[in-house]
């Protein structure tokens, strides 16, 4: 779909976790800097199948600066020594509970988690894993020194 001077798409992986992508001008940002997400987490059914899928779809294997750490039950993608992407198992495609189905979580670092949770709750978000009024799901963590 054309949006402004670019194009946007929404898709789902083989396990049903939805994700979006953008083609066009973007602002420069680095994970965890300013208001940018600090890390993305994928809860999926099959960790290694998901790693291959996203590597092929997004061309991650071609990036020179990333380090991929394959562990027994999850995959960590690091940039400059920091984990920016975590793929973990445990997703249940057929669950009636949204928090158990395969999904992406967006993590933001904040200076005061309690204050941020209070503000999100006042704005009709939910605590623990927070949900924005438009349905987006995210978590919060303290800024790393």
DSSP file (Angstrom, degrees, kcal/mol; ACC not computed):
  #  RESIDUE AA STRUCTURE BP1 BP2  ACC     N-H-->O    O-->H-N    N-H-->O    O-->H-N    TCO  KAPPA ALPHA  PHI   PSI    X-CA   Y-CA   Z-CA
    1    1 A X              0   0    0      0, 0.0     7,-2.8     0, 0.0     2,-0.4   0.000 360.0 360.0 360.0 136.1    0.0    0.0    0.0
    2    2 A X  E     +A    7   0A   0      5,-0.2     2,-0.4     3,-0.0     5,-0.3  -0.655 360.0 177.4 -79.8 129.3    1.3    3.5   -0.9
    3    3 A X  E >   -A    6   0A   0      3,-2.4     3,-2.1    -2,-0.4     2,-0.1  -0.958  58.5 -52.2-134.0 113.8    1.6    5.8    2.1
    4    4 A X  T 3  S-     0   0    0     -2,-0.4    -2,-0.0     1,-0.3     0, 0.0  -0.376 122.2 -16.2  59.1-125.9    3.1    9.2    1.5
    5    5 A X  T 3  S+     0   0    0     -2,-0.1    -1,-0.3    20,-0.1     2,-0.2   0.200 132.6  44.9 -95.4  15.2    6.4    8.9   -0.3
    6    6 A X  E <  S-A    3   0A   0     -3,-2.1    -3,-2.4    18,-0.1     2,-0.4  -0.712  77.3-108.6-140.3-169.9    6.8    5.2    0.4
    7    7 A X  E     -AB   2  23A   0     16,-2.7    16,-2.9    -5,-0.3     2,-0.3  -0.980  22.9-162.4-131.1 145.1    5.1    1.9    0.6
    8    8 A X  E     - B   0  22A   0     -7,-2.8     2,-0.3    -2,-0.4    14,-0.2  -0.933   4.9-170.7-126.5 147.8    4.1   -0.2    3.6
    9    9 A X  E     - B   0  21A   0     12,-2.3    12,-2.1    -2,-0.3     2,-0.4  -0.982  10.7-155.8-137.9 151.6    3.2   -3.9    3.9
   10   10 A X  E     + B   0  20A   0     -2,-0.3     2,-0.3    10,-0.2    10,-0.2  -0.996  26.0 159.4-126.6 131.4    1.8   -6.1    6.5
   11   11 A X  E     - B   0  19A   0      8,-3.0     8,-2.5    -2,-0.4     2,-0.4  -0.836  29.9-131.6-141.1 175.4    2.4   -9.8    6.5
   12   12 A X  E     - B   0  18A   0     -2,-0.3     6,-0.2     6,-0.3     5,-0.0  -0.988  20.4-128.2-132.4 144.4    2.4  -12.9    8.8
   13   13 A X    >   -     0   0    0      4,-2.4     3,-1.6    -2,-0.4    37,-0.0  -0.184  45.2 -83.8 -79.9-176.8    5.1  -15.5    9.1
   14   14 A X  T 3  S+     0   0    0      1,-0.3    -1,-0.1     2,-0.1    36,-0.0   0.729 130.9  48.9 -63.4 -22.9    4.4  -19.3    8.9
   15   15 A X  T 3  S-     0   0    0      2,-0.1    87,-0.4    31,-0.1    -1,-0.3   0.474 122.2-102.4 -95.8  -3.0    3.3  -19.4   12.5
   16   16 A X  S <  S+     0   0    0     -3,-1.6     2,-0.4     1,-0.3    -2,-0.1   0.437  70.6 144.3 100.0   0.2    1.0  -16.4   12.3
   17   17 A X        -     0   0    0     86,-0.1    -4,-2.4    -5,-0.0    -1,-0.3  -0.617  44.0-137.7 -72.9 124.4    3.1  -13.7   13.9
   18   18 A X  E     +B   12   0A   0     -2,-0.4     2,-0.3    84,-0.2    86,-0.3  -0.540  28.0 170.1 -86.6 150.3    2.4  -10.5   12.1
   19   19 A X  E     -B   11   0A   0     -8,-2.5    -8,-3.0    -2,-0.2     2,-0.3  -0.979  18.9-141.1-152.1 157.8    5.0   -8.0   11.0
   20   20 A X  E     -B   10   0A   0     -2,-0.3     2,-0.3   -10,-0.2   -10,-0.2  -0.816   9.8-163.1-120.2 162.0    5.3   -4.9    8.9
   21   21 A X  E     -B    9   0A   0    -12,-2.1   -12,-2.3    -2,-0.3     2,-0.4  -0.982   5.3-150.4-144.8 156.7    7.8   -3.5    6.5
   22   22 A X  E     -B    8   0A   0     -2,-0.3     2,-0.5   -14,-0.2   -14,-0.2  -0.974   6.0-166.3-132.6 137.5    8.5   -0.1    4.9
   23   23 A X  E     +B    7   0A   0    -16,-2.9   -16,-2.7    -2,-0.4     2,-0.3  -0.987  58.1  49.2-123.0 119.9   10.1    1.0    1.7
   24   24 A X  S    S-     0   0    0     -2,-0.5   -18,-0.1   -18,-0.2     2,-0.1  -0.926  96.0 -16.1 146.9-171.0   10.9    4.6    1.4
   25   25 A X        -     0   0    0     -2,-0.3     2,-0.3   -20,-0.2   -20,-0.1  -0.393  60.3-176.7 -65.1 135.2   12.7    7.4    3.4
   26   26 A X        -     0   0    0     -2,-0.1     2,-0.2    -4,-0.0     3,-0.0  -0.953  28.5-110.2-130.3 153.7   13.4    6.6    7.0
   27   27 A X        -     0   0    0     -2,-0.3     2,-0.3     1,-0.1     0, 0.0  -0.568  42.2-103.9 -76.8 145.1   14.9    8.6    9.8
   28   28 A X        +     0   0    0     -2,-0.2     2,-0.3     2,-0.0    -1,-0.1  -0.535  55.7 156.5 -69.5 132.8   18.3    7.4   11.1
   29   29 A X        -     0   0    0     -2,-0.3     2,-0.4     5,-0.0     5,-0.1  -0.986  31.1-146.6-154.2 158.8   18.0    5.5   14.4
   30   30 A X    >   -     0   0    0     -2,-0.3     3,-2.3     3,-0.2     6,-0.2  -0.970  41.3 -89.0-127.1 143.5   19.8    3.0   16.4
   31   31 A X  T 3  S+     0   0    0     -2,-0.4     7,-0.3     1,-0.3     6,-0.1  -0.260 112.1   7.3 -53.2 129.3   18.3    0.3   18.7
   32   32 A X  T 3  S+     0   0    0      5,-2.1     2,-0.4     1,-0.2    -1,-0.3   0.390  99.5 121.6  81.1  -3.0   17.8    1.7   22.2
   33   33 A X  S X  S-     0   0    0     -3,-2.3     3,-2.1     4,-0.3    -1,-0.2  -0.780  81.9 -32.5 -95.8 136.0   18.8    5.3   21.3
   34   34 A X  T 3  S-     0   0    0     -2,-0.4    75,-0.2     1,-0.3    -5,-0.0  -0.362 127.2 -22.7  60.0-129.1   16.3    8.0   21.9
   35   35 A X  T 3  S+     0   0    0     -2,-0.1    -1,-0.3    73,-0.1     2,-0.1   0.281 105.6 119.9 -98.4   9.9   12.7    6.7   21.5
   36   36 A X  S <  S-     0   0    0     -3,-2.1    73,-0.4    -6,-0.2    -4,-0.1  -0.419  76.7 -92.6 -72.4 149.2   13.7    3.8   19.2
   37   37 A X        -     0   0    0      1,-0.1    -5,-2.1    71,-0.1    -4,-0.3  -0.301  27.4-149.4 -57.3 145.9   12.9    0.3   20.4
   38   38 A X  S    S-     0   0    0     69,-3.1     2,-0.3     1,-0.3    70,-0.2   0.770  73.3  -4.7 -88.7 -28.8   15.8   -1.3   22.4
   39   39 A X  E     -C  107   0B   0     68,-1.3    68,-2.7     2,-0.0     2,-0.4  -0.980  57.7-139.5-161.5 150.8   15.0   -4.9   21.3
   40   40 A X  E     -Cd 106  85B   0     44,-2.2    46,-2.4    -2,-0.3     2,-0.4  -0.954  19.0-163.3-113.8 137.3   12.5   -7.0   19.4
   41   41 A X  E     -Cd 105  86B   0     64,-2.6    64,-3.1    -2,-0.4     2,-0.5  -0.974   3.7-160.0-122.7 134.9   11.3  -10.4   20.7
   42   42 A X  E     -Cd 104  87B   0     44,-3.1    46,-3.4    -2,-0.4     2,-0.6  -0.965   2.5-162.0-113.5 123.7    9.6  -13.1   18.7
   43   43 A X  E     +Cd 103  88B   0     60,-2.9    60,-1.9    -2,-0.5     2,-0.3  -0.930  32.3 159.7 -98.6 121.0    7.6  -15.8   20.5
   44   44 A X        -     0   0    0     44,-3.0    47,-2.3    -2,-0.6     3,-0.2  -0.840  51.8-119.1-139.8 170.1    7.2  -18.5   17.9
   45   45 A X  S    S+     0   0    0     -2,-0.3     2,-0.5     1,-0.3    45,-0.4   0.926 106.2  25.9 -77.2 -48.6    6.5  -22.2   17.6
   46   46 A X     >  -     0   0    0      1,-0.2     4,-2.3    43,-0.1    -1,-0.3  -0.919  67.9-166.9-125.4 103.2    9.8  -23.2   15.9
   47   47 A X  H  > S+     0   0    0     -2,-0.5     4,-2.2    -3,-0.2    -1,-0.2   0.898  87.5  44.4 -57.3 -48.9   12.7  -20.9   16.7
   48   48 A X  H  > S+     0   0    0      2,-0.2     4,-2.0     1,-0.2    -1,-0.2   0.859 111.8  52.0 -72.6 -35.0   15.1  -22.1   14.0
   49   49 A X  H  > S+     0   0    0      2,-0.2     4,-2.5     1,-0.2    -1,-0.2   0.909 111.6  49.0 -63.0 -41.3   12.4  -22.2   11.3
   50   50 A X  H  X S+     0   0    0     -4,-2.3     4,-2.8     2,-0.2     5,-0.3   0.894 108.1  53.7 -65.0 -40.1   11.6  -18.6   12.2
   51   51 A X  H  X S+     0   0    0     -4,-2.2     4,-2.0     1,-0.2    -1,-0.2   0.913 112.0  44.3 -61.8 -42.5   15.3  -17.6   12.1
   52   52 A X  H  X S+     0   0    0     -4,-2.0     4,-2.3     2,-0.2     5,-0.2   0.930 113.5  51.3 -66.2 -45.5   15.6  -19.0    8.6
   53   53 A X  H  X S+     0   0    0     -4,-2.5     4,-2.8     1,-0.2     5,-0.2   0.950 115.0  40.1 -57.0 -53.8   12.3  -17.4    7.4
   54   54 A X  H  X S+     0   0    0     -4,-2.8     4,-2.6     1,-0.2     6,-0.5   0.857 112.3  56.6 -68.8 -34.1   13.2  -13.9    8.6
   55   55 A X  H  X>S+     0   0    0     -4,-2.0     4,-0.8    -5,-0.3     6,-0.7   0.908 114.2  39.8 -60.3 -41.6   16.8  -14.2    7.5
   56   56 A X  H  <5S+     0   0    0     -4,-2.3    -2,-0.2     2,-0.2    -1,-0.2   0.924 119.0  45.0 -73.2 -45.9   15.6  -15.0    3.9
   57   57 A X  H  <5S+     0   0    0     -4,-2.8    -2,-0.2    -5,-0.2    -3,-0.2   0.911 125.4  30.6 -66.6 -43.2   12.7  -12.5    3.9
   58   58 A X  H  <5S-     0   0    0     -4,-2.6    -1,-0.2    -5,-0.2    -2,-0.2   0.487 101.7-123.3 -98.6  -4.3   14.6   -9.6    5.4
   59   59 A X  T ><5 +     0   0    0     -4,-0.8     3,-1.4    -5,-0.3     4,-0.3   0.783  57.4 149.9  70.2  26.9   18.1  -10.4    4.1
   60   60 A X  G > < +     0   0    0     -6,-0.5     3,-1.5    -5,-0.5     6,-0.2   0.813  61.9  66.6 -63.3 -31.0   19.5  -10.4    7.6
   61   61 A X  G 3  S+     0   0    0     -6,-0.7    -1,-0.3     1,-0.3    -5,-0.1   0.728  95.3  59.3 -64.6 -19.3   22.2  -13.0    6.7
   62   62 A X  G <  S+     0   0    0     -3,-1.4    -1,-0.3    -7,-0.2     2,-0.2   0.626  79.0 107.0 -84.7 -13.7   23.8  -10.3    4.4
   63   63 A X    <   -     0   0    0     -3,-1.5     3,-0.2    -4,-0.3    -4,-0.0  -0.465  54.4-160.6 -68.5 132.7   24.4   -7.8    7.2
   64   64 A X  S    S+     0   0    0     -2,-0.2    -1,-0.1     1,-0.2    -3,-0.0   0.762  82.8  54.9 -85.0 -27.4   28.1   -7.6    8.1
   65   65 A X  S    S+     0   0    0      2,-0.0    15,-0.8    14,-0.0     2,-0.2   0.488  87.8  94.0 -90.6  -2.9   27.7   -6.1   11.6
   66   66 A X  E     -E   79   0B   0     -3,-0.2     2,-0.4    -6,-0.2    13,-0.2  -0.619  55.1-156.9 -95.7 152.8   25.4   -8.6   13.2
   67   67 A X  E     -E   78   0B   0     11,-2.4    11,-3.2    -2,-0.2     2,-0.5  -0.996   8.7-153.3-124.5 126.6   26.3  -11.6   15.3
   68   68 A X  E     -E   77   0B   0     -2,-0.4     2,-0.7     9,-0.2     9,-0.2  -0.902   5.6-165.3-108.0 124.4   23.8  -14.5   15.5
   69   69 A X  E     -E   76   0B   0      7,-3.2     7,-2.4    -2,-0.5     2,-0.6  -0.912   5.2-159.9-112.3 105.3   24.0  -16.7   18.6
   70   70 A X  E     +E   75   0B   0     -2,-0.7     5,-0.2     5,-0.2     2,-0.2  -0.760  17.7 176.6 -87.5 121.1   22.1  -20.0   18.3
   71   71 A X        -     0   0    0      3,-2.8     3,-0.0    -2,-0.6    -2,-0.0  -0.619  45.3 -88.6-116.1 178.6   21.3  -21.5   21.6
   72   72 A X  S    S+     0   0    0      1,-0.2     3,-0.1    -2,-0.2    -1,-0.0   0.905 120.1   9.4 -55.8 -48.0   19.3  -24.6   22.6
   73   73 A X  S    S+     0   0    0      1,-0.1    16,-1.1   -26,-0.1     2,-0.3   0.304 128.6  30.4-121.8   8.5   15.9  -23.0   22.8
   74   74 A X  E     - F   0  88B   0     14,-0.2    -3,-2.8   -27,-0.0     2,-0.4  -0.991  60.9-130.5-159.5 167.2   16.4  -19.5   21.3
   75   75 A X  E     -EF  70  87B   0     12,-2.2    12,-2.8    -2,-0.3     2,-0.4  -0.984  18.3-160.7-123.2 132.5   18.3  -17.4   18.8
   76   76 A X  E     -EF  69  86B   0     -7,-2.4    -7,-3.2    -2,-0.4     2,-0.5  -0.951   2.2-159.0-114.0 132.8   19.9  -14.0   19.8
   77   77 A X  E     -EF  68  85B   0      8,-3.0     7,-2.7    -2,-0.4     8,-1.6  -0.956  15.3-165.7-110.8 125.0   20.9  -11.4   17.2
   78   78 A X  E     -EF  67  83B   0    -11,-3.2   -11,-2.4    -2,-0.5     2,-0.4  -0.866  15.1-169.0-115.8 144.8   23.4   -8.9   18.3
   79   79 A X  E >  S-EF  66  82B   0      3,-2.6     3,-1.6    -2,-0.4   -13,-0.2  -0.988  84.3 -10.1-128.6 119.5   24.6   -5.6   16.9
   80   80 A X  T 3  S-     0   0    0    -15,-0.8     3,-0.1    -2,-0.4    -1,-0.1   0.833 130.8 -55.9  60.8  32.0   27.7   -4.1   18.4
   81   81 A X  T 3  S+     0   0    0      1,-0.2     2,-0.4   -14,-0.0    -1,-0.3   0.323 115.7 112.8  84.3  -8.3   27.6   -6.7   21.2
   82   82 A X  E <  S- F   0  79B   0     -3,-1.6    -3,-2.6     1,-0.0     2,-0.5  -0.814  72.6-118.8-100.6 136.9   24.0   -5.8   22.3
   83   83 A X  E     + F   0  78B   0     -2,-0.4    -5,-0.3    -5,-0.2     3,-0.1  -0.611  40.1 163.7 -71.2 121.4   21.0   -8.1   21.8
   84   84 A X  E     +     0   0B   0     -7,-2.7   -44,-2.2    -2,-0.5     2,-0.3   0.527  65.5  33.3-112.9 -13.8   18.6   -6.3   19.4
   85   85 A X  E     -dF  40  77B   0     -8,-1.6    -8,-3.0   -46,-0.2     2,-0.4  -0.986  60.2-174.8-147.6 132.6   16.5   -9.4   18.5
   86   86 A X  E     -dF  41  76B   0    -46,-2.4   -44,-3.1    -2,-0.3     2,-0.5  -0.996   5.8-165.3-130.2 127.3   15.5  -12.5   20.4
   87   87 A X  E     +dF  42  75B   0    -12,-2.8   -12,-2.2    -2,-0.4     2,-0.3  -0.961  18.4 175.6-112.4 122.1   13.6  -15.4   18.9
   88   88 A X  E     -dF  43  74B   0    -46,-3.4   -44,-3.0    -2,-0.5     3,-0.3  -0.916  23.4-126.7-128.9 152.2   12.1  -17.8   21.5
   89   89 A X        +     0   0    0    -16,-1.1   -44,-0.2    -2,-0.3   -43,-0.1  -0.111  68.6  88.1 -81.3-175.0    9.9  -20.9   21.4
   90   90 A X        +     0   0    0    -45,-0.4   -45,-0.2     1,-0.3     2,-0.2   0.293  50.0 139.7 105.9  -8.0    6.7  -21.5   23.3
   91   91 A X        -     0   0    0    -47,-2.3     2,-0.6    -3,-0.3    -1,-0.3  -0.490  36.7-158.2 -70.7 137.0    4.2  -20.0   20.8
   92   92 A X    >   -     0   0    0      8,-2.8     3,-1.7    -2,-0.2     8,-0.1  -0.933   3.2-160.2-119.8 105.8    1.0  -22.0   20.5
   93   93 A X  T 3  S+     0   0    0     -2,-0.6    -1,-0.1     1,-0.3     8,-0.1   0.826  89.2  44.8 -54.9 -37.7   -0.8  -21.3   17.2
   94   94 A X  T 3  S+     0   0    0      6,-0.1    -1,-0.3     7,-0.0     7,-0.1   0.371  82.2 126.4 -94.3   5.2   -4.2  -22.5   18.2
   95   95 A X    <   -     0   0    0     -3,-1.7     6,-0.1     1,-0.1     5,-0.0  -0.333  54.6-147.8 -65.6 142.7   -4.3  -20.9   21.7
   96   96 A X  S    S+     0   0    0      4,-0.0     2,-0.6     3,-0.0    -1,-0.1   0.572  81.2  86.9 -81.8 -10.1   -7.3  -18.8   22.5
   97   97 A X  S >> S-     0   0    0      1,-0.1     3,-1.8     2,-0.0     4,-0.9  -0.828  72.3-149.8 -94.9 119.1   -5.0  -16.7   24.7
   98   98 A X  G >4 S+     0   0    0     -2,-0.6     3,-0.7     1,-0.3    -1,-0.1   0.836  93.7  60.3 -56.9 -37.2   -3.4  -13.9   22.6
   99   99 A X  G 34 S+     0   0    0      1,-0.2    -1,-0.3    -3,-0.1     4,-0.1   0.614 105.5  49.4 -72.0  -9.3   -0.2  -13.8   24.8
  100  100 A X  G <4 S+     0   0    0     -3,-1.8    -8,-2.8    -8,-0.1    -1,-0.2   0.637  92.2  91.3 -99.0 -18.2    0.5  -17.5   24.0
  101  101 A X  S << S-     0   0    0     -4,-0.9    -8,-0.2    -3,-0.7   -58,-0.1  -0.371  97.4 -80.8 -74.1 156.3    0.1  -17.2   20.2
  102  102 A X  S    S+     0   0    0    -87,-0.4     2,-0.3   -60,-0.1   -84,-0.2  -0.340  72.4 146.1 -55.3 133.5    3.2  -16.5   18.0
  103  103 A X  E     -C   43   0B   0    -60,-1.9   -60,-2.9   -86,-0.2     2,-0.4  -0.990  47.1-110.4-165.7 160.9    3.8  -12.7   18.2
  104  104 A X  E     -C   42   0B   0     -2,-0.3     2,-0.4   -86,-0.3   -62,-0.2  -0.802  24.4-158.4 -97.4 142.2    6.3  -10.0   18.1
  105  105 A X  E     -C   41   0B   0    -64,-3.1   -64,-2.6    -2,-0.4     2,-0.5  -0.983   6.3-149.4-119.1 135.5    7.0   -7.8   21.2
  106  106 A X  E     -Cg  40 138B   0     31,-1.1    33,-2.2    -2,-0.4     2,-0.5  -0.918  13.8-155.9-104.7 125.3    8.6   -4.4   20.9
  107  107 A X  E     -Cg  39 139B   0    -68,-2.7   -69,-3.1    -2,-0.5   -68,-1.3  -0.886   8.0-169.5-108.6 128.7   10.8   -3.4   23.9
  108  108 A X  E     - g   0 140B   0     31,-2.4    33,-1.8    -2,-0.5     2,-0.4  -0.928  17.2-135.1-114.8 139.4   11.5    0.2   24.9
  109  109 A X  E     + g   0 141B   0    -73,-0.4     2,-0.3    -2,-0.4    33,-0.2  -0.793  29.4 177.6 -91.2 134.5   14.0    1.4   27.4
  110  110 A X  E     - g   0 142B   0     31,-2.8    33,-1.4    -2,-0.4     3,-0.3  -0.905  37.8-127.0-132.8 160.6   12.8    4.1   29.8
  111  111 A X  S    S+     0   0    0     -2,-0.3     2,-0.4     1,-0.3    -1,-0.1   0.798 103.9  27.8 -76.8 -29.6   14.3    5.9   32.8
  112  112 A X     >  -     0   0    0      1,-0.1     4,-2.3    29,-0.1    -1,-0.3  -0.856  62.7-175.1-139.4  98.7   11.4    5.1   35.1
  113  113 A X  H  > S+     0   0    0     -2,-0.4     4,-2.9    -3,-0.3     5,-0.2   0.912  86.7  52.6 -61.8 -44.7    9.4    1.9   34.4
  114  114 A X  H  > S+     0   0    0      1,-0.2     4,-2.4     2,-0.2    -1,-0.2   0.910 111.1  46.6 -59.7 -43.2    6.8    2.5   37.1
  115  115 A X  H  > S+     0   0    0      2,-0.2     4,-2.5     1,-0.2    -1,-0.2   0.910 113.3  49.3 -64.9 -41.5    6.0    6.0   35.8
  116  116 A X  H  X S+     0   0    0     -4,-2.3     4,-2.5     2,-0.2    -2,-0.2   0.897 111.1  49.1 -65.4 -40.3    5.9    4.7   32.2
  117  117 A X  H  X S+     0   0    0     -4,-2.9     4,-2.6     2,-0.2    -1,-0.2   0.916 111.3  50.2 -64.5 -42.5    3.5    1.8   33.2
  118  118 A X  H  X S+     0   0    0     -4,-2.4     4,-2.3    -5,-0.2    -2,-0.2   0.925 112.3  47.0 -60.8 -45.0    1.3    4.3   35.1
  119  119 A X  H  X S+     0   0    0     -4,-2.5     4,-1.4     2,-0.2    -2,-0.2   0.904 113.2  48.6 -63.7 -41.8    1.2    6.6   32.0
  120  120 A X  H  <>S+     0   0    0     -4,-2.5     5,-3.1     1,-0.2    -2,-0.2   0.893 111.0  50.5 -66.1 -39.2    0.4    3.7   29.7
  121  121 A X  H ><5S+     0   0    0     -4,-2.6     3,-1.7     1,-0.2    -2,-0.2   0.908 108.2  52.3 -65.5 -41.6   -2.4    2.4   32.0
  122  122 A X  H 3<5S+     0   0    0     -4,-2.3    -1,-0.2     1,-0.3    -2,-0.2   0.824 105.7  55.8 -61.4 -30.8   -3.9    5.9   32.1
  123  123 A X  T 3<5S-     0   0    0     -4,-1.4    -1,-0.3    -5,-0.2    10,-0.3   0.183 130.7 -96.8 -88.3  18.3   -3.9    5.9   28.3
  124  124 A X  T < 5S+     0   0    0     -3,-1.7    -3,-0.2     1,-0.2    -2,-0.2   0.693  81.0 138.2  74.7  22.4   -5.9    2.6   28.4
  125  125 A X      < -     0   0    0     -5,-3.1     2,-0.3    -6,-0.2    -1,-0.2  -0.322  51.3-117.2 -82.3 177.2   -2.9    0.3   28.0
  126  126 A X        -     0   0    0      5,-0.3     5,-0.4    -2,-0.1    -5,-0.0  -0.901  24.3-118.2-118.3 148.0   -2.5   -2.9   30.0
  127  127 A X  S    S+     0   0    0     -2,-0.3     2,-1.0     3,-0.2    -1,-0.0  -0.240  84.8  30.2 -83.1 175.8    0.2   -3.7   32.5
  128  128 A X  S    S+     0   0    0     -2,-0.0     2,-0.7     2,-0.0    12,-0.3  -0.734 136.8  19.3  74.9 -99.2    2.8   -6.5   32.4
  129  129 A X  S    S-     0   0    0     -2,-1.0    10,-0.2    10,-0.1     2,-0.2  -0.890 102.7-135.8 -88.2 124.6    3.1   -6.7   28.6
  130  130 A X  E     -H  138   0B   0      8,-2.2     8,-2.8    -2,-0.7     2,-0.4  -0.533  16.3-158.5 -87.0 148.7    1.6   -3.3   27.7
  131  131 A X  E     -H  137   0B   0     -5,-0.4    -5,-0.3     6,-0.2     6,-0.2  -0.992  13.3-135.8-128.4 126.3   -0.8   -2.8   24.9
  132  132 A X    >   -     0   0    0      4,-3.2     3,-2.6    -2,-0.4    -8,-0.1  -0.342  34.0-102.6 -72.1 159.6   -1.4    0.5   23.2
  133  133 A X  T 3  S+     0   0    0      1,-0.3    -1,-0.1   -10,-0.3    -9,-0.0   0.784 123.7  56.1 -55.4 -27.4   -5.0    1.7   22.5
  134  134 A X  T 3  S-     0   0    0      2,-0.1    -1,-0.3     1,-0.0    -2,-0.0   0.430 125.8-100.0 -87.1   3.2   -4.6    0.7   18.9
  135  135 A X  S <  S+     0   0    0     -3,-2.6    -2,-0.1     1,-0.3     2,-0.1   0.277  73.2 143.7 103.1 -11.1   -3.6   -2.9   19.9
  136  136 A X        -     0   0    0     -5,-0.1    -4,-3.2     1,-0.1     2,-0.4  -0.399  40.2-143.0 -64.6 138.9    0.2   -2.7   19.5
  137  137 A X  E     + H   0 131B   0     -6,-0.2   -31,-1.1   -33,-0.2     2,-0.3  -0.868  30.4 152.6-108.0 136.6    2.0   -4.8   22.2
  138  138 A X  E     -gH 106 130B   0     -8,-2.8    -8,-2.2    -2,-0.4     2,-0.3  -0.973  27.5-142.9-153.9 164.9    5.3   -3.7   23.9
  139  139 A X  E     -g  107   0B   0    -33,-2.2   -31,-2.4    -2,-0.3     2,-0.3  -0.812  15.0-135.1-125.1 169.2    7.3   -4.0   27.1
  140  140 A X  E     +g  108   0B   0    -12,-0.3     2,-0.3    -2,-0.3   -31,-0.2  -0.930  19.1 177.3-125.6 150.0    9.5   -1.6   29.0
  141  141 A X  E     -g  109   0B   0    -33,-1.8   -31,-2.8    -2,-0.3     2,-0.1  -0.974  37.5 -93.6-144.9 156.8   12.9   -2.0   30.6
  142  142 A X  E     -g  110   0B   0     -2,-0.3   -31,-0.2   -33,-0.2   -30,-0.1  -0.422  51.2 -96.8 -68.2 146.5   15.3    0.3   32.5
  143  143 A X        -     0   0    0    -33,-1.4     2,-0.3    -2,-0.1    -1,-0.1  -0.380  39.4-121.4 -58.2 138.5   17.9    2.1   30.4
  144  144 A X              0   0    0      1,-0.1    -1,-0.1    -3,-0.1   -35,-0.0  -0.661 360.0 360.0 -81.3 141.5   21.2    0.3   30.5
  145  145 A X              0   0    0     -2,-0.3    -1,-0.1     0, 0.0    -2,-0.1   0.520 360.0 360.0 -67.0 360.0   24.1    2.4   31.9
